[in-house]
Amino acid sequence: MQESKNGINYTVQGDGDPVILIHGMAASLYDWEALMPALAASGYRAYALDLPGHGESAKPDDPGYYNAKSVYNQVNAWIASLGLTQPPILVGHSLGGYFALKFSLLRPQELRALVLIDPFYTLQQISPILRMFNRRPELSSKVLGLVPEWLVNFVMGMDPISKNRYTETARRHIADDYMRASPCIMYTPASIVDLTPQLWKIVTPTLVIWGQRDLTLARSSYPRLVEKIPKASGHPLPGCGHQPHIGRPKLIHKLLLEFFERLPIDDNLG
């Protein structure tokens, strides 16, 4: 069931305790297509949204709309509009992990747990070349708008990790999501705040999952994240890249259920 509120497109499956899935950069709620029905079948109510500028959500031609603070506020307002009667579990991938961490820092009593999949939380995770582009979002947004679809498909096909793990349909959807994202989304990572100095404040039970062959963000950053969050545990995945929830959804589902079962029932229920 797909719906839209205040420009945010989202889908819902299942009944039970709420789990909110937040995708990464230039992706969409399609990232969770395999995981959502599995969570619903396991007794959870799964929500997945298209971040502003992504998928079927609104794409205004206004760079300010894509500022990281603005995007966080929009996601926060969308969560509030759901009228949840229980604190949700947030599952964030890459840039979605950044917003999940921000929510945990700013609204800890409204959250039951965090799952971070190859999360983005500091610009130090990206290469110096990408950092240079990140400082010029007006330039990188133009580059994004000029990338032809055939090149995206070619890169996806050449990546040995995605080629071995992803279906042809999954690769096509990833490429389609990249092409339909607003070029202005490049203003979002350019405006994030380094969360490293604040990680010790996070009191939410947290599971960090990452691919040991991640080619997008620095793999060494994930164990450091686990060390800095007081209630965090880590689970590296050999042979996986930056999107294990797409390449290995059954494994991610298993890890999520094991983590959920370990959560204290009264955690963060105030």
N, C-alpha and C positions, 0 to 999 in steps of 0.2 A: 504494500500500500504506500504510494507516494503522495506527499502533501507539500505545501509551501506556506511559510509564515514569514512576513516581513522580508521577502526576497530570498529566504533560505529554503532551498529544496531539500527534502529529506524523505526517508522511508522507514517503516516500522514493521517488525516481524515478531510474533510470539507474545507470550504473557508470562509475567513473573517479575523478578527483581530487574531493575533497569540497567542496561549496559549501553553506553554511548560510544560510538566508533567515529574517530576523527582522522581523515586521510591526510596525506602529505601534499607536497608542492606539485602543482600541475597534474593532479589526479582527480578522483571523484569518489562518490559513495560506491561506485562499481568495485573498488578495491576490496570491498567486504562481501562481495556477492556469494562466495563460497562459505564464509564464516557466519553470516547472519542466520541462514536456516539451521545451521548446526547449533548455534546458541539458542535459537527458538525451540528446537527439538529437545534441548537440555533443560528447558524450564526457565529461560530468561526472556525478557522483552528487549530486543535489540533495536537501537536507533542508529541510523547513519545519515549524515548530512553531507551536502556539497558545500564546502567553504565558499565564502564570497569570492566571486570571480571564477569559480570552478563549476564544472558540470552544468546543471540546469539552474543554478542559483544566479542572482542578479549580477550583471557585469557593467556597471556604470563606467563611463569614460572619465573617471575622476581619481587621480593618484591618491588623494587623501582618504578615499574610501578603503584603500588597501593597506593603510598604515597598520602595523601589527597591533597597536592599542585599539584601533577601530575594529579590526577583525575580531580581536578577543571580546570586545564589548558586544559585538553582534552575536557571536557564539554564546556568550553568557546570557544574553537576552533570549536567544532561541531556547536554551536549556530551561530558563525560567518559565517560558511560555508553554512548556510541555506539561506543567502541572503535576510533576512527579510527587508521589507521596512518600517515597523513600530516597535516600541519597544514592546517586548512581555510581557505577564503576565506569571510569573513563579509560578508553583504550585509544591511544594516540600513536600514529606512525609518523616519523620524521618531523615535518613542520607541525603536524597534528600533536605530536608529543610536546612541542613547545607550549601550545595552548593548554594542553592537559596539565602540564607543570604549573603554568600561570594560575590556572583555576585552583590547583591544590595550595598554592602559596596565598592566594587572596580569599578563598572561600573553603577552607579546610573542613569546616563543620557540615558542609553541604555535599561532601564527597565520601564514598565508602572506601574506594581503593583506586589505584592507578596501575595501568599496564602500559609500558612504553616500548614500542617496537622500533629499533634503530632511530632513537629520538634525536632531534635537533635542539640544542639548548645553548650553544655558543658559536660565534663565527669562527672560533679557533678549530672547529671540526672540519671546515672546508679548506681547500687548497688555497695558496696565496693568489693564484690566478683568478679563482672564483671570488675570492675576497675583493680583488680589484674590481671585478664586474659588479660585485654587490654594492660597492661604494658609488656606482653610477647606475642607479635603477632606471633612469630615463634611457640610457644606452642599452642595458640588458633587456628592457621591455621591447625595444625596437628589434633586437636580435631575435627574441622569442617570436615576435610576430612575423619574421621573415623565414623562419625554418620551415622548409617544405615537408609535407607528410611522408614522402618517400624516404627522406633522410632519417626521420624518426623511426620508421619501420625498419630501415637498414641497420641502424644502431641497435635496436632491440634484437634483431636477428643475429647480429655479430656478437652480442654479449653471451659468452658461453654459459653463464649462470641462468639467464632467462631462457636461452634456447633449450637447455636441458630440463628446466623445471616448469616453465610456463607453457600452457597450451597455445596454439595459434590464435584462438579466440581471445585469450587473456592478453597476448601481445598486441593484438589489434585494438582492444579496448584501451590499453595503456597509451598507445599512439593516438587514438581518437581523443582521449581526455587531454593529452598534451596540446593537441591542435585546437580544441574548443575552449581552452582556458583563456581568459583575458590576458593580454600582454602586461597589463598593469599589476598582475600578481607579483611581479618582480619587486614591487615596492614593499611587499610584506617582509621577506627576509632581510631587506636592507634596513628595516626599522626595528628589528628585534633588540631586546636588551639581553646582555649576557647574564644568564641565570646562575652561573657558577657560584658567585658569592652568597646566594640565597638558598642554595640547595639544602644546607644543614637545617633550615627552618621547616622543611617538609615533614609533617607528622603522619601522612597518609601511608598505609601499607602499599608497597610498590614492587612490581615485578618488571625488570628490564630484560627484554629479549633482543638479541642482535645476531645478524649474520656475520660469521667470521670472514666472509669474503666480500663484505660491503665495500664497494668502490666509490660510493658517494660521500660518505662521512668517515672521519678518522675512526678506525676500529678501536684504537686505544682509549678513545673518549668514553666508551661505554662502561668498562670496569671502574673508571674514575667516578662516573656518575653513581654507580652502585655504592662505592665507598663513601660518598658524600651525603647520601640520603639515609637517615638513621634506620628506617624500617624497610630498606630495599634489599631485594635478592636479585641475582643475575643469572641468565641462562643463555650462554653463547650457542649458536647453531653452526656446526661445521658444514661446509659446502653450500651455505646460503649467502645470498647477497643482501641488498638493501631492502628487498620487499618479501621477506619470508612468509608473510600472511597471504601473499598471492601464490608463491611457488610451493609452499608447504602448509596449506590451510588446515589439514587434518592434524598436523603436529601442533600448530598454534592453538587450535581448539582444545586439544588435550592439555597443553600447558596452562591455558586459561582456566579450564575447569579444575585442575589440580590446585591452582592458586586460589580460586574462588572458594574452594572447599576448606582451605586453611584459614580463611578470614574469620576473625571473631564476629559473632552475630551482632554484638552491640557496638562495634567499632564505628566511631564518628556519628553515632545516632544521638549523641548529646543527652 
